Amino acid sequence: MSWPQDRDALVHQHLPLADGIARSFCRRYGDLVELDDLRQEARLELVRAAARCRGERPEPFLQRCIAGALRHHIRDRALLVRLPAKRRDDANAETSTTSPPAGFYTPETLATYLGVSTSTIYSWNSSGYGPPFVKLGNLVRYTYEDVELWLARQLELSRG
């Protein structure tokens, strides 16, 4: 058998592998991209990878190539942006039912407002860098006025 026939046989043999990987990605990212698009991309990469495939066990190589192509497809065409876990936690904390007293930020709401992590806020507290805070028992709070004054000072310092 010649090389194109070998490649074609390899592609036909591993079409179920490509379709299975596409279905797996569709279960995970179904709200971002359709199964038909993923299946088409997986099959296209199967043809490309089959041309580069050498060895007795092509499945691991083909699987890596197809999965990588689908990741790139989702990243490039579905505009997938995953937030770091800490940012997701901060966003979830912002929507919680407990709210700070009027006129005060919690460390979590301040971190969300400034676009930094909560650990950065606590680090600023211990180093004396961030906005002034008030201790209410074990609770740390920031007044709106203090935060806005601190931000204005930072803006002045950055402008020189």
QUIFEN-V921672 format. One record per backbone hydrogen bond with DSSP energy under -0.5 kcal/mol. NH is the residue of the N-H (numbers start at 1). CO is the residue of the C=O. E is the energy in kcal/mol with one decimal. If there is no record, write none. Layout:
((NH CO E) (NH CO E))
This chain:
((6 2 -2.3) (7 3 -2.7) (8 4 -2.5) (9 5 -2.4) (10 6 -2.4) (11 7 -2.6) (12 8 -2.7) (13 9 -2.3) (14 10 -1.6) (15 12 -0.7) (18 14 -1.9) (19 15 -2.6) (20 16 -2.3) (21 17 -2.2) (22 18 -2.1) (23 19 -2.3) (24 20 -2.1) (25 21 -2.3) (26 22 -2.1) (27 23 -2.3) (28 24 -1.5) (29 25 -3.2) (30 26 -1.0) (32 29 -2.2) (33 29 -1.6) (38 34 -2.0) (39 35 -3.1) (40 36 -2.4) (41 37 -2.4) (42 38 -2.6) (43 39 -2.5) (44 40 -2.3) (45 41 -2.3) (46 42 -2.0) (47 43 -1.9) (48 44 -2.1) (49 45 -3.3) (50 46 -2.3) (51 47 -1.2) (52 48 -0.8) (52 49 -0.6) (53 49 -1.1) (58 56 -0.7) (62 58 -2.9) (63 59 -2.8) (64 60 -2.2) (65 61 -2.3) (66 62 -2.7) (67 63 -2.6) (68 64 -2.4) (69 65 -2.2) (70 66 -2.3) (71 67 -2.3) (72 68 -2.3) (73 69 -2.4) (74 70 -2.6) (75 71 -2.7) (76 72 -2.9) (77 73 -2.7) (78 73 -0.6) (78 74 -1.6) (80 74 -0.9) (81 79 -0.5) (83 81 -0.5) (88 84 -2.1) (89 85 -2.5) (90 86 -2.4) (91 87 -2.4) (92 88 -2.3) (93 89 -2.5) (94 90 -1.8) (95 91 -1.0) (96 93 -1.3) (104 101 -1.8) (105 142 -3.2) (107 140 -0.5) (110 106 -2.7) (111 107 -2.2) (112 108 -2.1) (113 109 -2.4) (114 110 -2.6) (115 111 -1.3) (116 111 -2.1) (121 117 -1.5) (122 118 -2.2) (123 119 -2.2) (124 120 -2.6) (125 121 -2.1) (126 122 -2.1) (127 123 -1.8) (128 124 -1.4) (129 124 -1.5) (134 141 -3.3) (136 134 -0.6) (136 139 -3.0) (137 135 -0.6) (138 136 -0.5) (139 136 -1.9) (141 134 -2.6) (142 105 -2.0) (144 103 -1.7) (147 143 -2.1) (148 144 -2.4) (149 145 -2.5) (150 146 -2.4) (151 147 -2.5) (152 148 -2.2) (153 149 -2.3) (154 150 -2.4) (155 151 -2.2) (156 152 -2.2) (157 153 -2.6) (158 154 -2.0) (159 155 -1.3) (160 156 -0.8))
